[in-house]
Amino acid sequence: MNQTTCLIIDDEKLARELLHEFLENFPEIEIVGDASNGTEAVALIDKLKPELIFLDVQMPGMTGFEVLEDINHEPYVIFTTAYDQYAIQAFEKNAVDYLLKPLDLERFKVAVDRALKRKKLEAGHLEDLLGSLRPERDRTSFESHVFVQKSEKLYSLPVEEILHLEASGDYTIITTKNDQFVSSSGIGKLEEIMNPDKFIRVHRSTIVNISYLKEIERHFNGGMVVKMQSGKSFPVSRTYAKQIRKRVV
């Protein structure tokens, strides 16, 4: 299990103990420490680099907002406080959530779920960003076959036999002349392993193999539609139309 590390920051011992108790409901979260004041919190955050912190607003010597100003590491933040007047300021600091004391377990679970979802979402965005920044030399070779599943069997499918790929939620429908397969990989992941000389993206949800492309229709409003040899048609979004125009001679 890929655990999320967290730090609890509150000047009240009972409040820290309650957070420990509530977090027992989340085995995916690992508590790496506690802090009872702002100065201690700053030191521990930058030393331990927790992914998530539970942060009180009003503490002796340094407020929770001052803690955020002083740290170098940037964790996800869930505020836990008895004061409701700081909520807007908290969300301006990109807080995941703002919980009012006395804490309610069900409301607490919602806040933690939000933090875990944000972590997962942003990790996915980072992976996509790193993929887009890879040097072109890393993309000189592309897969000739992919493994696809149907029923309980895995098939080695020659990539050249793929007519088109269509996004369907988190899945991708892969179509060949004689069959269709559902891949658990997103269309963006599959695009990375396809040779861009043969597979072009015409829409955020569609990739076509130009070997099976019959014609491209231009519409009076400037839009385009690609027609496949199979008779299937796909609209071309403006974002990807320029890639097609580059191939016009």
C-alpha positions in Angstrom: 0.0 0.0 0.0 1.3 3.4 -1.0 0.8 5.3 2.3 0.3 9.1 2.6 2.5 10.5 5.4 0.9 13.1 7.7 1.8 15.4 10.5 -0.7 16.6 13.2 -0.3 20.2 14.5 -2.4 21.4 17.4 -1.5 23.0 20.7 -4.2 21.0 22.5 -3.3 17.5 23.5 -6.9 16.2 23.4 -7.3 17.5 19.9 -4.1 15.7 18.8 -5.3 12.5 20.4 -8.7 12.8 18.7 -7.0 13.2 15.3 -5.0 10.1 16.0 -8.2 8.2 16.8 -10.0 9.4 13.7 -7.0 8.5 11.5 -7.2 4.9 12.6 -10.0 4.7 10.0 -7.4 5.3 7.3 -4.8 2.6 7.0 -3.4 4.4 3.9 -2.3 7.3 6.1 0.9 7.1 8.2 1.3 9.6 11.0 4.9 10.6 11.1 4.7 13.1 14.0 2.9 15.7 16.1 3.7 19.3 16.8 2.2 21.4 19.6 3.2 24.8 18.4 4.1 26.7 15.2 7.8 26.8 15.6 8.0 23.1 16.2 5.6 22.6 13.2 7.8 24.5 10.8 10.9 22.5 11.8 9.1 19.1 11.5 7.4 19.9 8.2 10.7 20.8 6.5 12.5 17.9 8.1 9.9 15.1 7.7 8.2 16.5 4.5 4.8 15.0 5.2 2.4 14.9 2.3 -0.5 16.0 4.4 -0.8 18.1 7.5 -3.7 18.7 9.9 -3.2 22.3 11.0 -4.8 24.4 13.8 -5.1 28.1 13.2 -4.8 29.7 16.6 -1.7 28.5 18.4 0.7 30.2 20.9 3.5 32.2 19.2 2.6 31.4 15.6 -0.6 31.0 13.8 -1.3 28.2 11.3 -1.1 30.7 8.4 2.3 31.9 9.6 3.5 28.3 9.7 2.5 28.0 6.0 4.5 31.2 5.2 7.6 29.9 6.9 7.9 26.4 5.5 9.8 25.4 2.3 8.0 22.0 1.8 4.4 22.3 0.5 2.1 19.6 1.9 -1.6 19.3 1.4 -3.4 21.1 4.3 -6.5 20.4 6.2 -7.3 23.1 8.8 -8.8 22.0 12.1 -10.0 25.0 14.1 -12.7 26.3 16.4 -12.9 29.6 14.4 -15.0 29.9 11.3 -13.9 33.4 10.3 -10.6 32.1 8.7 -12.2 29.8 6.1 -11.8 32.1 3.1 -8.2 32.8 4.0 -7.6 29.1 4.3 -8.9 28.3 0.9 -6.8 31.2 -0.5 -3.8 29.1 0.7 -5.1 26.2 -1.4 -6.2 24.2 1.6 -7.9 20.9 0.9 -10.5 21.5 3.6 -11.4 23.5 6.7 -12.9 21.6 9.6 -14.6 23.2 12.6 -14.2 21.9 16.1 -15.6 19.9 17.7 -14.7 17.6 14.9 -17.3 15.2 13.4 -16.0 11.8 12.2 -18.1 11.6 9.1 -17.1 15.2 8.0 -13.5 14.3 8.8 -13.7 11.3 6.5 -14.9 13.6 3.7 -11.9 15.9 4.2 -9.4 13.1 4.1 -10.9 11.5 1.0 -10.6 14.9 -0.7 -6.9 15.0 0.2 -6.2 11.5 -1.0 -8.1 12.2 -4.3 -6.2 15.4 -4.9 -2.9 13.6 -4.3 -3.9 10.9 -6.8 -5.1 13.5 -9.4 -2.1 15.7 -9.2 0.2 12.7 -9.3 -1.5 11.7 -12.6 -1.1 15.2 -14.0 2.6 15.2 -13.1 3.1 11.9 -14.9 1.4 13.3 -18.0 3.6 16.4 -17.8 6.8 14.4 -17.5 5.7 12.4 -20.5 5.2 15.5 -22.6 8.6 16.8 -21.6 10.5 13.6 -22.6 13.1 14.2 -25.2 12.1 13.1 -28.7 15.0 10.7 -28.7 13.2 8.6 -26.1 10.4 8.1 -28.7 12.4 6.7 -31.6 11.0 3.2 -31.2 7.4 2.3 -30.7 5.5 -0.9 -29.8 4.9 -3.3 -32.7 2.4 -5.4 -30.5 0.3 -4.8 -27.5 -1.4 -7.3 -25.2 -5.2 -7.0 -25.1 -7.6 -9.0 -23.0 -10.8 -10.6 -24.2 -12.7 -12.9 -21.8 -10.0 -14.7 -19.8 -7.4 -14.6 -22.6 -4.6 -12.2 -23.5 -3.9 -11.6 -27.2 -0.8 -10.3 -28.8 -2.3 -7.7 -31.1 -0.1 -6.2 -33.9 -0.4 -2.4 -33.6 -0.6 -2.1 -37.4 -3.9 -3.9 -37.3 -5.5 -1.2 -35.1 -8.0 1.0 -37.0 -8.7 3.5 -34.3 -8.8 4.0 -30.5 -11.7 5.7 -28.7 -11.7 6.9 -25.1 -14.5 5.7 -22.9 -14.1 7.1 -19.4 -10.9 5.7 -17.9 -10.9 3.0 -20.5 -10.0 2.9 -24.2 -11.9 0.9 -27.0 -9.4 -0.5 -29.5 -11.0 -1.4 -32.9 -9.5 -3.7 -35.5 -11.0 -4.9 -38.8 -12.5 -8.0 -37.1 -12.8 -7.2 -33.4 -12.9 -4.8 -30.5 -11.0 -4.8 -27.3 -11.3 -2.8 -24.1 -8.1 -1.5 -22.5 -7.8 -0.4 -18.9 -5.2 2.1 -20.1 -6.3 5.7 -20.8 -6.0 6.9 -24.4 -3.2 9.3 -23.5 -1.1 6.3 -22.3 -1.7 4.4 -25.4 -0.8 7.4 -27.6 2.7 7.4 -26.1 3.4 3.9 -27.5 1.9 4.5 -30.9 4.1 5.7 -33.8 2.9 9.3 -34.6 3.8 8.8 -38.2 0.9 6.3 -38.4 -1.4 7.2 -35.6 -2.8 10.7 -35.3 -5.0 12.2 -32.7 -8.0 13.9 -34.2 -9.9 14.6 -31.0 -9.2 14.3 -27.2 -11.1 11.0 -27.3 -10.0 9.6 -30.7 -6.8 8.4 -32.4 -6.9 7.0 -35.9 -4.5 4.9 -38.0 -4.0 6.9 -41.2 -3.3 3.6 -43.0 -7.0 3.0 -42.8 -8.1 6.6 -43.4 -10.2 7.1 -46.6 -10.7 10.8 -46.8 -11.1 14.1 -44.8 -14.1 16.3 -45.3 -13.9 20.0 -44.8 -17.1 21.7 -43.6 -18.2 25.2 -44.5 -17.8 26.3 -40.9 -14.1 25.4 -41.0 -14.6 22.0 -39.2 -13.3 18.7 -40.5 -14.4 15.1 -40.3 -12.1 12.1 -41.0 -13.7 9.1 -42.7 -12.3 5.7 -42.3 -12.2 2.9 -44.9 -14.6 1.0 -42.7 -17.2 3.8 -43.1 -16.7 5.1 -39.6 -16.4 8.9 -39.2 -14.9 11.0 -36.5 -15.0 14.8 -36.0 -11.7 16.6 -35.8 -11.4 19.1 -33.0 -9.8 22.5 -33.6 -7.0 21.5 -31.2 -5.8 18.7 -33.5 -6.8 20.0 -36.9 -3.4 21.7 -37.3 -1.7 18.3 -37.1 -3.7 17.1 -40.1 -3.1 20.3 -42.1 0.7 19.7 -41.7 0.2 16.6 -43.8 -1.5 18.3 -46.7 0.8 18.7 -49.7 
